[in-house]
Amino acid sequence: MIAAVVLAAGRAVRMGSPKMLLRVGGEGLLAHAVRTARASRCDEVYVVVGADAEAVSAVVRDGGARPVANPRYPEGMGTSVAAGIAALPHDCEAAVVMVGDQPFVSADALNALIDTYRRTGRPLVASRYGAVLGAPMLIGRALFEEALALDGDVGARVLLRRHPELTSEVDVGEGPASWDVDTPDDLERARREIGSGGLE
């Protein structure tokens, strides 16, 4: 099986309010991310929670996904990747790691990661946005042990730096799919884009 691991544990310091619960296009950011993951070919959806865990977990369950607690979330995104990987069942061959604040990532983009993994057999498949590699990213079981050791705020990108020879890419482009919603300005930009019909 292939699972989706949605990272939704952060404190949203730059936003100043619980980011995962903010509404964009009539739907909460996290609710949309869960729906996108469930619409993809991922077999199960796990969501790593930390800040505002009770309210965030309710959204996760309402969306038919499984919350995973990360008590170390204040230490950074790496601990959330590790917590998500640790929660996966033994028959999971790969995880599509996505962040809850990229509302323009589509199910097709997640499926493209899976297709590239199947085609190449490489245990890392990253999204390319111009000159940047990032999330969503597929991590194969061959690198789960390294993912379990991640900490700090570097996330899974450190795996890309360590293993370029094991990495494939999916070109996403530099449009809205690359946008994170980290600040109030980001939120307004996303809402404007959605108002112009830019959200699936």
C-alpha positions as CSV (number, residue, x, y, z in Angstrom):
1,M,0.0,0.0,0.0
2,I,0.9,3.7,-0.4
3,A,-0.1,6.1,2.3
4,A,-0.5,9.9,2.3
5,V,1.1,11.6,5.3
6,V,-0.2,15.2,5.7
7,L,1.8,17.4,8.0
8,A,-0.5,19.6,10.0
9,A,1.2,20.0,13.4
10,G,2.9,23.4,13.2
11,R,2.1,26.4,15.5
12,A,1.5,28.8,12.6
13,V,3.5,31.6,14.2
14,R,3.6,33.8,11.1
15,M,-0.2,33.4,10.6
16,G,-1.0,34.3,14.2
17,S,-4.0,31.9,14.4
18,P,-4.6,28.2,13.9
19,K,-3.8,27.9,10.2
20,M,-5.1,24.5,9.5
21,L,-8.6,25.6,10.5
22,L,-8.7,28.7,8.2
23,R,-11.1,28.6,5.4
24,V,-10.1,29.0,1.8
25,G,-12.7,28.8,-0.9
26,G,-15.4,27.7,1.5
27,E,-13.4,24.9,2.9
28,G,-10.8,24.6,5.7
29,L,-7.1,24.3,4.6
30,L,-6.7,21.0,6.2
31,A,-10.0,19.6,5.2
32,H,-9.1,20.4,1.6
33,A,-5.7,18.7,1.9
34,V,-7.4,15.6,3.4
35,R,-10.0,15.5,0.6
36,T,-7.2,15.9,-2.0
37,A,-5.2,13.0,-0.5
38,R,-8.3,10.8,-0.4
39,A,-9.1,11.6,-4.0
40,S,-5.6,10.4,-5.0
41,R,-4.5,6.8,-5.4
42,C,-3.1,6.8,-1.8
43,D,-4.7,3.9,0.1
44,E,-4.8,5.5,3.5
45,V,-4.4,9.1,4.8
46,Y,-2.6,9.9,8.0
47,V,-2.4,13.4,9.4
48,V,0.2,14.5,11.9
49,V,-1.2,16.8,14.5
50,G,0.4,18.9,17.2
51,A,-0.7,22.5,17.9
52,D,-4.5,22.8,18.4
53,A,-4.6,19.0,18.3
54,E,-8.1,18.5,19.5
55,A,-9.7,20.8,16.9
56,V,-7.4,19.6,14.1
57,S,-8.0,16.0,14.9
58,A,-11.7,16.5,14.6
59,V,-11.2,17.8,11.1
60,V,-9.0,14.8,10.3
61,R,-11.6,12.3,11.5
62,D,-14.5,14.1,9.7
63,G,-12.5,13.8,6.5
64,G,-12.0,10.0,7.0
65,A,-8.3,10.2,7.8
66,R,-6.3,9.1,10.8
67,P,-4.7,11.6,13.2
68,V,-1.2,10.9,14.4
69,A,0.0,12.8,17.5
70,N,3.4,14.4,17.4
71,P,4.3,15.6,21.0
72,R,7.6,16.9,19.6
73,Y,6.0,19.3,17.1
74,P,7.6,22.4,18.6
75,E,11.0,21.1,17.6
76,G,10.1,21.4,13.9
77,M,8.8,19.7,10.8
78,G,11.4,16.9,10.8
79,T,9.7,15.4,13.9
80,S,6.4,15.5,12.2
81,V,7.7,13.6,9.2
82,A,9.2,11.0,11.6
83,A,5.9,10.7,13.5
84,G,4.0,10.2,10.3
85,I,6.4,7.5,9.0
86,A,6.4,5.8,12.4
87,A,2.6,5.4,12.3
88,L,2.5,3.6,9.0
89,P,1.7,-0.1,8.9
90,H,4.3,-2.7,8.0
91,D,2.8,-3.4,4.6
92,C,3.2,0.3,3.5
93,E,5.7,0.5,0.7
94,A,5.8,4.3,0.3
95,A,4.5,7.5,1.8
96,V,3.4,10.6,-0.1
97,V,4.3,13.4,2.3
98,M,2.4,16.6,1.8
99,V,1.8,19.7,3.9
100,G,-1.6,20.9,4.9
101,D,-1.1,24.5,3.7
102,Q,-0.6,24.0,-0.1
103,P,-4.2,24.3,-1.2
104,F,-3.4,24.2,-4.9
105,V,-1.8,20.8,-4.9
106,S,-4.1,18.4,-6.7
107,A,-4.8,14.7,-6.5
108,D,-3.3,14.5,-10.0
109,A,0.0,15.9,-8.6
110,L,0.0,13.2,-5.9
111,N,-0.7,10.5,-8.5
112,A,2.2,11.8,-10.7
113,L,4.5,11.1,-7.8
114,I,3.2,7.6,-7.4
115,D,3.4,7.0,-11.2
116,T,7.0,8.2,-11.2
117,Y,7.9,6.0,-8.3
118,R,6.4,3.0,-10.0
119,R,8.2,3.7,-13.3
120,T,11.6,4.5,-11.8
121,G,11.7,2.4,-8.7
122,R,13.6,5.2,-6.9
123,P,12.6,5.7,-3.3
124,L,12.5,9.5,-3.4
125,V,10.2,11.5,-5.8
126,A,10.0,15.2,-5.2
127,S,8.0,18.0,-6.7
128,R,10.0,20.6,-8.7
129,Y,8.9,24.2,-8.6
130,G,11.4,26.0,-10.9
131,A,14.7,25.7,-9.1
132,V,13.3,24.3,-5.9
133,L,12.5,20.7,-5.0
134,G,9.9,20.2,-2.2
135,A,6.6,18.9,-1.1
136,P,4.6,16.9,-1.8
137,M,7.3,14.2,-1.9
138,L,7.2,10.4,-2.0
139,I,9.4,8.5,0.3
140,G,9.9,4.8,-0.3
141,R,10.3,2.2,2.4
142,A,14.0,1.9,1.7
143,L,14.4,5.3,3.3
144,F,11.9,5.0,6.1
145,E,14.6,4.4,8.7
146,E,16.3,7.6,7.8
147,A,13.0,9.4,7.8
148,L,12.4,8.2,11.3
149,A,15.5,9.9,12.5
150,L,14.6,13.4,11.1
151,D,14.3,16.2,13.6
152,G,14.5,20.0,13.7
153,D,12.9,22.2,11.1
154,V,14.5,20.8,7.9
155,G,11.7,18.3,7.0
156,A,12.3,15.6,4.4
157,R,14.3,17.8,2.0
158,V,17.5,16.7,3.8
159,L,16.9,13.2,2.2
160,L,17.0,14.8,-1.2
161,R,20.4,16.4,-0.4
162,R,21.8,13.1,0.9
163,H,20.5,10.9,-1.9
164,P,20.4,12.8,-5.3
165,E,21.1,9.5,-7.0
166,L,17.9,8.0,-5.5
167,T,15.7,10.9,-6.4
168,S,13.3,11.4,-9.3
169,E,11.3,14.6,-10.0
170,V,7.9,15.6,-11.1
171,D,7.8,19.1,-12.7
172,V,5.0,21.1,-11.2
173,G,5.9,24.5,-12.4
174,E,6.0,27.8,-10.5
175,G,2.3,28.6,-10.4
176,P,-0.2,28.4,-7.5
177,A,0.6,24.7,-6.8
178,S,3.8,25.9,-5.3
179,W,2.2,28.3,-2.9
180,D,2.3,27.8,0.9
181,V,-0.2,29.7,3.1
182,D,2.1,30.9,5.9
183,T,1.0,34.5,6.4
184,P,-2.2,36.6,6.3
185,D,-1.0,38.0,2.9
186,D,-0.5,34.4,1.6
187,L,-4.1,33.6,2.7
188,E,-5.5,36.6,0.9
189,R,-3.5,35.7,-2.2
190,A,-4.9,32.2,-2.1
191,R,-8.5,33.4,-1.6
192,R,-8.1,35.8,-4.6
193,E,-6.8,32.9,-6.8
194,I,-9.7,30.7,-5.7
195,G,-12.1,33.5,-6.5
196,S,-10.9,33.4,-10.0
197,G,-11.6,29.6,-10.2
198,G,-8.1,28.4,-9.4
199,L,-9.0,25.7,-6.8
200,E,-10.0,22.2,-7.6
